[in-house]
Amino acid sequence: MARDLRKRLRPSAEASHSCSAACFSYTLIGGLGLKGDHMTAHGHSTTAARPFVVGIAGGSGSGKTTIASRLVENLGSEIAVLIEQDSYYRDLSTLSFDERSAVNFDHPDAIEIPLILAQLDGLCRGETIAKPRYDFAQHARSRETDRVVPRPILVLEGILVLADPELRKRLDLKVFVDTAADIRLIRRIRRDLEQRGRSFEQIRRQYYDTVRPMHLAFVEPSKRHADVIIPEGGQNRVALDLLLGRIREFLRTYTGPGASTI
């Protein structure tokens, strides 16, 4: 698996396909009908017994984490919980540090999708999970885990959240945060220098070897699956308010795990 991940550095033919912001806009959220047992096809409320799962994707440095965090902050920790896709990088502790450093962490195979699916399903059933914790400086999964209890709103964020078809099936609202490449790069450089203990040379090499090619191959094409596209990242207050409005509409009829906290 590790050797395969190191090989997958080139974008696929799908990279040429992208959906412009004209195809979708955050203004469309007003017409969204929630799926499953949340709302009818005509948008009329029904009793909701399963948590509402919001998936937020976008390129590295796009502001998706800011949007996801602000959703949780505005709703409150008793109502919503944030689940980071980055916590689910595969456990490569059997490899040396140099071997782990060479892995393509921007390819979908670097993420343990089956574990995300199993833990999302568990939360939706009302089960408490042990979410993995990842050490970015060591490129390895930590032995410690984080206890996550079920909440009415589950917010899953990560660059590849919309790229996997099985994961998309679990999402009630699919969001893509669309930010210009130069802004995303500057944000990534600052984050990796200040928060992840990387050198500028490491950041530069990773960006050209994996981050940019994988964005073109997998992240950008996944935008076509979004229900909502948010321009300008986490600073778009209008988009945030619209998302919150839709979620609060759902909460009015929610009766599932964590409903007593509403």
DOSE-857730 format. One record per residue (C-alpha): residue in three letters; x, y, z. Coordinates in pm, 1 decimal, always signed. Layout:
REM residues N
SITE / ala / X / Y / Z .
...
***
This chain:
REM residues 262
SITE / met / +0.0 / +0.0 / +0.0 .
SITE / ala / +276.6 / +246.2 / +92.6 .
SITE / arg / +460.0 / +181.8 / -234.5 .
SITE / asp / +137.4 / +236.9 / -428.0 .
SITE / leu / +79.0 / +566.7 / -252.0 .
SITE / arg / +428.6 / +688.3 / -336.4 .
SITE / lys / +372.8 / +609.4 / -705.5 .
SITE / arg / +43.0 / +794.8 / -750.8 .
SITE / leu / +170.5 / +1142.1 / -816.1 .
SITE / arg / +26.4 / +1225.8 / -1156.8 .
SITE / pro / -319.7 / +1369.2 / -1216.8 .
SITE / ser / -566.9 / +1153.9 / -1405.0 .
SITE / ala / -759.8 / +1243.8 / -1717.7 .
SITE / glu / -1045.5 / +1358.0 / -1492.9 .
SITE / ala / -840.2 / +1663.3 / -1398.2 .
SITE / ser / -961.3 / +1839.9 / -1711.3 .
SITE / his / -1320.8 / +1826.9 / -1585.5 .
SITE / ser / -1433.7 / +2100.0 / -1349.3 .
SITE / cys / -1756.4 / +2275.7 / -1277.7 .
SITE / ser / -1744.5 / +2652.3 / -1274.5 .
SITE / ala / -1894.7 / +2852.2 / -990.4 .
SITE / ala / -2171.5 / +2942.4 / -1234.7 .
SITE / cys / -2299.2 / +2582.0 / -1215.6 .
SITE / phe / -2360.6 / +2599.0 / -842.0 .
SITE / ser / -2372.0 / +2876.5 / -588.6 .
SITE / tyr / -2429.9 / +2899.9 / -218.0 .
SITE / thr / -2748.3 / +3087.3 / -305.1 .
SITE / leu / -2897.0 / +2754.9 / -417.8 .
SITE / ile / -2917.1 / +2638.7 / -59.0 .
SITE / gly / -3256.6 / +2800.2 / -18.5 .
SITE / gly / -3401.1 / +2547.0 / -261.1 .
SITE / leu / -3234.7 / +2236.3 / -124.1 .
SITE / gly / -3461.0 / +1955.2 / -6.4 .
SITE / leu / -3296.2 / +1739.7 / +260.1 .
SITE / lys / -3278.5 / +1371.7 / +171.9 .
SITE / gly / -3383.8 / +1052.1 / +342.0 .
SITE / asp / -3598.0 / +1079.7 / +653.9 .
SITE / his / -3509.5 / +1446.5 / +696.5 .
SITE / met / -3741.8 / +1607.2 / +442.3 .
SITE / thr / -3975.7 / +1503.1 / +164.4 .
SITE / ala / -3901.3 / +1551.4 / -203.5 .
SITE / his / -4106.1 / +1871.6 / -190.9 .
SITE / gly / -3909.4 / +2014.6 / +99.4 .
SITE / his / -4177.0 / +1955.1 / +365.2 .
SITE / ser / -4042.4 / +1861.9 / +708.6 .
SITE / thr / -4074.9 / +1509.4 / +843.6 .
SITE / thr / -3958.6 / +1371.7 / +1176.5 .
SITE / ala / -3580.2 / +1327.3 / +1160.4 .
SITE / ala / -3443.1 / +1032.5 / +1358.7 .
SITE / arg / -3090.9 / +1025.6 / +1214.8 .
SITE / pro / -2817.5 / +1290.3 / +1262.8 .
SITE / phe / -2767.5 / +1536.5 / +979.1 .
SITE / val / -2426.5 / +1491.3 / +814.1 .
SITE / val / -2261.4 / +1789.9 / +645.5 .
SITE / gly / -1959.6 / +1722.7 / +422.6 .
SITE / ile / -1727.7 / +2017.3 / +354.1 .
SITE / ala / -1455.2 / +1978.5 / +91.2 .
SITE / gly / -1218.5 / +2209.4 / -96.0 .
SITE / gly / -851.8 / +2247.7 / -176.9 .
SITE / ser / -581.3 / +2267.0 / +86.3 .
SITE / gly / -594.5 / +2617.3 / +234.6 .
SITE / ser / -936.9 / +2695.4 / +84.7 .
SITE / gly / -1098.5 / +2786.3 / +418.1 .
SITE / lys / -1306.7 / +2469.9 / +455.0 .
SITE / thr / -1182.7 / +2412.5 / +810.0 .
SITE / thr / -1282.2 / +2769.4 / +898.2 .
SITE / ile / -1634.0 / +2716.5 / +760.8 .
SITE / ala / -1665.5 / +2381.2 / +939.3 .
SITE / ser / -1537.3 / +2521.6 / +1269.7 .
SITE / arg / -1768.3 / +2823.2 / +1253.8 .
SITE / leu / -2067.0 / +2600.2 / +1190.0 .
SITE / val / -1987.2 / +2403.6 / +1505.2 .
SITE / glu / -1915.4 / +2719.8 / +1705.8 .
SITE / asn / -2244.9 / +2880.7 / +1604.1 .
SITE / leu / -2448.6 / +2568.2 / +1674.0 .
SITE / gly / -2267.8 / +2479.4 / +1996.4 .
SITE / ser / -2073.4 / +2171.0 / +2100.6 .
SITE / glu / -2387.5 / +2006.3 / +2240.5 .
SITE / ile / -2550.9 / +2022.3 / +1898.3 .
SITE / ala / -2266.5 / +1971.4 / +1649.8 .
SITE / val / -1932.2 / +1794.3 / +1634.2 .
SITE / leu / -1645.7 / +1835.1 / +1387.4 .
SITE / ile / -1481.1 / +1528.3 / +1233.4 .
SITE / glu / -1160.2 / +1597.3 / +1040.4 .
SITE / gln / -1074.7 / +1371.3 / +747.1 .
SITE / asp / -705.8 / +1430.7 / +827.2 .
SITE / ser / -749.6 / +1224.0 / +1144.0 .
SITE / tyr / -800.0 / +916.2 / +928.0 .
SITE / tyr / -469.5 / +892.7 / +743.2 .
SITE / arg / -367.9 / +527.4 / +728.4 .
SITE / asp / -142.4 / +397.9 / +1003.6 .
SITE / leu / +203.7 / +372.5 / +844.4 .
SITE / ser / +396.2 / +333.5 / +1169.2 .
SITE / thr / +569.2 / +22.3 / +1034.3 .
SITE / leu / +757.3 / +241.0 / +783.4 .
SITE / ser / +1065.7 / +446.3 / +859.1 .
SITE / phe / +1029.1 / +824.2 / +891.3 .
SITE / asp / +1190.1 / +876.8 / +548.4 .
SITE / glu / +952.7 / +623.3 / +392.7 .
SITE / arg / +651.6 / +787.8 / +556.0 .
SITE / ser / +771.1 / +1128.8 / +435.1 .
SITE / ala / +768.7 / +998.4 / +77.0 .
SITE / val / +404.8 / +882.6 / +88.3 .
SITE / asn / +152.5 / +1071.0 / -123.8 .
SITE / phe / -86.7 / +1186.5 / +149.0 .
SITE / asp / -301.7 / +1378.5 / -100.5 .
SITE / his / -417.9 / +1064.0 / -283.0 .
SITE / pro / -751.9 / +909.8 / -176.2 .
SITE / asp / -576.0 / +581.9 / -91.3 .
SITE / ala / -388.3 / +760.0 / +188.7 .
SITE / ile / -719.4 / +796.0 / +378.3 .
SITE / glu / -873.3 / +501.4 / +564.1 .
SITE / ile / -1218.1 / +553.2 / +416.2 .
SITE / pro / -1368.0 / +230.0 / +558.3 .
SITE / leu / -1291.0 / +354.9 / +910.3 .
SITE / ile / -1456.4 / +692.4 / +840.0 .
SITE / leu / -1764.8 / +512.0 / +707.9 .
SITE / ala / -1779.6 / +276.6 / +1006.4 .
SITE / gln / -1744.9 / +559.8 / +1258.5 .
SITE / leu / -1995.6 / +785.0 / +1081.7 .
SITE / asp / -2244.2 / +498.0 / +1076.3 .
SITE / gly / -2175.6 / +435.4 / +1444.8 .
SITE / leu / -2244.0 / +797.4 / +1537.2 .
SITE / cys / -2566.3 / +788.2 / +1335.4 .
SITE / arg / -2671.9 / +482.2 / +1536.8 .
SITE / gly / -2607.0 / +670.4 / +1859.7 .
SITE / glu / -2271.4 / +509.0 / +1940.4 .
SITE / thr / -1967.2 / +682.9 / +2087.5 .
SITE / ile / -1650.9 / +645.4 / +1875.7 .
SITE / ala / -1274.8 / +663.7 / +1933.5 .
SITE / lys / -1162.0 / +899.1 / +1657.1 .
SITE / pro / -797.1 / +851.7 / +1552.9 .
SITE / arg / -544.9 / +1124.8 / +1623.6 .
SITE / tyr / -273.6 / +1201.4 / +1367.1 .
SITE / asp / +77.7 / +1341.2 / +1427.1 .
SITE / phe / +164.5 / +1556.1 / +1124.2 .
SITE / ala / +523.1 / +1618.8 / +1230.9 .
SITE / gln / +594.2 / +1245.1 / +1245.9 .
SITE / his / +364.1 / +1144.7 / +956.1 .
SITE / ala / +211.1 / +878.4 / +1180.4 .
SITE / arg / -108.7 / +794.8 / +1365.9 .
SITE / ser / -86.5 / +864.0 / +1736.9 .
SITE / arg / -164.4 / +598.6 / +1997.1 .
SITE / glu / -409.3 / +839.9 / +2159.8 .
SITE / thr / -764.3 / +872.4 / +2030.5 .
SITE / asp / -1038.7 / +1128.9 / +2081.5 .
SITE / arg / -1374.9 / +1028.7 / +2228.2 .
SITE / val / -1661.2 / +1158.5 / +2014.3 .
SITE / val / -2021.0 / +1126.8 / +2131.9 .
SITE / pro / -2321.6 / +1138.9 / +1896.0 .
SITE / arg / -2460.7 / +1481.8 / +1814.5 .
SITE / pro / -2757.6 / +1588.6 / +1598.8 .
SITE / ile / -2519.9 / +1754.4 / +1348.9 .
SITE / leu / -2204.6 / +1579.4 / +1223.8 .
SITE / val / -1965.8 / +1803.3 / +1026.1 .
SITE / leu / -1706.9 / +1613.3 / +821.8 .
SITE / glu / -1437.4 / +1823.4 / +654.0 .
SITE / gly / -1139.7 / +1739.7 / +433.6 .
SITE / ile / -1002.1 / +1782.4 / +85.0 .
SITE / leu / -1137.6 / +1446.2 / -36.9 .
SITE / val / -1474.5 / +1435.0 / +142.7 .
SITE / leu / -1665.7 / +1456.9 / -187.9 .
SITE / ala / -1430.3 / +1232.9 / -387.6 .
SITE / asp / -1548.7 / +896.3 / -252.7 .
SITE / pro / -1891.1 / +769.6 / -369.9 .
SITE / glu / -1961.4 / +567.1 / -53.8 .
SITE / leu / -1880.4 / +866.0 / +163.9 .
SITE / arg / -2105.5 / +1091.3 / -45.3 .
SITE / lys / -2396.5 / +854.6 / +22.4 .
SITE / arg / -2368.7 / +939.7 / +393.7 .
SITE / leu / -2380.9 / +1315.1 / +337.4 .
SITE / asp / -2707.3 / +1507.1 / +366.7 .
SITE / leu / -2547.6 / +1833.6 / +256.9 .
SITE / lys / -2238.5 / +1846.6 / +35.1 .
SITE / val / -2039.0 / +2171.7 / +39.6 .
SITE / phe / -1733.7 / +2273.4 / -164.8 .
SITE / val / -1528.5 / +2576.8 / -59.3 .
SITE / asp / -1382.3 / +2739.1 / -371.6 .
SITE / thr / -1078.2 / +2965.7 / -325.0 .
SITE / ala / -813.4 / +3087.8 / -571.9 .
SITE / ala / -499.1 / +2872.5 / -596.4 .
SITE / asp / -254.5 / +3148.6 / -498.2 .
SITE / ile / -445.9 / +3225.6 / -178.3 .
SITE / arg / -466.3 / +2854.8 / -91.7 .
SITE / leu / -91.2 / +2813.3 / -140.7 .
SITE / ile / -0.9 / +3106.8 / +84.0 .
SITE / arg / -229.6 / +2974.8 / +357.3 .
SITE / arg / -81.4 / +2624.0 / +327.8 .
SITE / ile / +275.8 / +2752.9 / +355.8 .
SITE / arg / +192.9 / +2950.0 / +670.7 .
SITE / arg / +2.3 / +2659.6 / +827.9 .
SITE / asp / +272.6 / +2399.1 / +761.0 .
SITE / leu / +549.0 / +2628.4 / +887.1 .
SITE / glu / +366.1 / +2735.2 / +1203.4 .
SITE / gln / +156.8 / +2430.2 / +1294.8 .
SITE / arg / +309.6 / +2119.4 / +1138.4 .
SITE / gly / +682.1 / +2167.5 / +1187.7 .
SITE / arg / +772.3 / +2157.7 / +818.1 .
SITE / ser / +1057.0 / +2339.3 / +647.1 .
SITE / phe / +990.8 / +2557.7 / +343.5 .
SITE / glu / +1179.3 / +2309.0 / +123.8 .
SITE / gln / +955.7 / +2024.8 / +245.8 .
SITE / ile / +645.6 / +2231.9 / +175.8 .
SITE / arg / +765.0 / +2331.1 / -171.2 .
SITE / arg / +854.6 / +1976.4 / -269.7 .
SITE / gln / +527.5 / +1830.9 / -139.4 .
SITE / tyr / +321.9 / +2095.7 / -317.5 .
SITE / tyr / +476.3 / +2025.4 / -659.3 .
SITE / asp / +501.5 / +1647.9 / -615.7 .
SITE / thr / +160.1 / +1568.1 / -470.6 .
SITE / val / -58.8 / +1856.9 / -351.1 .
SITE / arg / -110.4 / +2031.0 / -685.8 .
SITE / pro / -134.9 / +1714.3 / -902.5 .
SITE / met / -381.1 / +1549.9 / -662.9 .
SITE / his / -589.8 / +1865.8 / -641.1 .
SITE / leu / -628.0 / +1863.2 / -1018.3 .
SITE / ala / -694.5 / +1488.7 / -1029.7 .
SITE / phe / -934.2 / +1441.9 / -738.8 .
SITE / val / -1025.6 / +1753.1 / -539.3 .
SITE / glu / -1128.4 / +1991.8 / -818.0 .
SITE / pro / -1334.0 / +1727.2 / -1006.2 .
SITE / ser / -1522.8 / +1644.2 / -685.1 .
SITE / lys / -1674.4 / +1993.4 / -696.1 .
SITE / arg / -1935.8 / +1869.4 / -941.3 .
SITE / his / -2088.6 / +1659.0 / -662.0 .
SITE / ala / -2147.5 / +1959.4 / -435.0 .
SITE / asp / -2494.3 / +2081.1 / -344.7 .
SITE / val / -2344.3 / +2415.8 / -250.2 .
SITE / ile / -2027.3 / +2596.7 / -361.3 .
SITE / ile / -1896.2 / +2870.0 / -134.7 .
SITE / pro / -1661.4 / +3128.7 / -287.0 .
SITE / glu / -1406.4 / +3316.5 / -75.0 .
SITE / gly / -1374.3 / +3049.3 / +192.4 .
SITE / gly / -1430.6 / +3109.4 / +560.2 .
SITE / gln / -1485.2 / +3483.7 / +525.4 .
SITE / asn / -1815.2 / +3438.3 / +341.0 .
SITE / arg / -2059.9 / +3523.2 / +620.4 .
SITE / val / -2364.8 / +3515.8 / +392.4 .
SITE / ala / -2292.9 / +3154.5 / +295.9 .
SITE / leu / -2237.6 / +3057.8 / +659.1 .
SITE / asp / -2571.6 / +3209.1 / +758.8 .
SITE / leu / -2749.7 / +3018.4 / +480.9 .
SITE / leu / -2594.3 / +2689.1 / +592.5 .
SITE / leu / -2692.6 / +2759.0 / +951.9 .
SITE / gly / -3046.5 / +2839.7 / +843.6 .
SITE / arg / -3088.0 / +2506.2 / +668.3 .
SITE / ile / -2939.6 / +2313.9 / +962.1 .
SITE / arg / -3164.0 / +2490.1 / +1216.2 .
SITE / glu / -3463.7 / +2403.3 / +1000.7 .
SITE / phe / -3363.4 / +2037.1 / +1031.2 .
SITE / leu / -3316.6 / +2062.5 / +1407.8 .
SITE / arg / -3678.1 / +2166.6 / +1461.1 .
SITE / thr / -3797.3 / +1811.3 / +1385.4 .
SITE / tyr / -3498.1 / +1609.0 / +1504.6 .
SITE / thr / -3567.3 / +1318.6 / +1743.9 .
SITE / gly / -3253.4 / +1105.3 / +1708.7 .
SITE / pro / -2926.5 / +1064.3 / +1908.6 .
SITE / gly / -2846.0 / +1377.2 / +2108.4 .
SITE / ala / -3192.5 / +1530.1 / +2062.5 .
SITE / ser / -3216.1 / +1600.8 / +2435.7 .
SITE / thr / -2939.6 / +1861.7 / +2399.8 .
SITE / ile / -3137.8 / +2078.9 / +2156.3 .
***
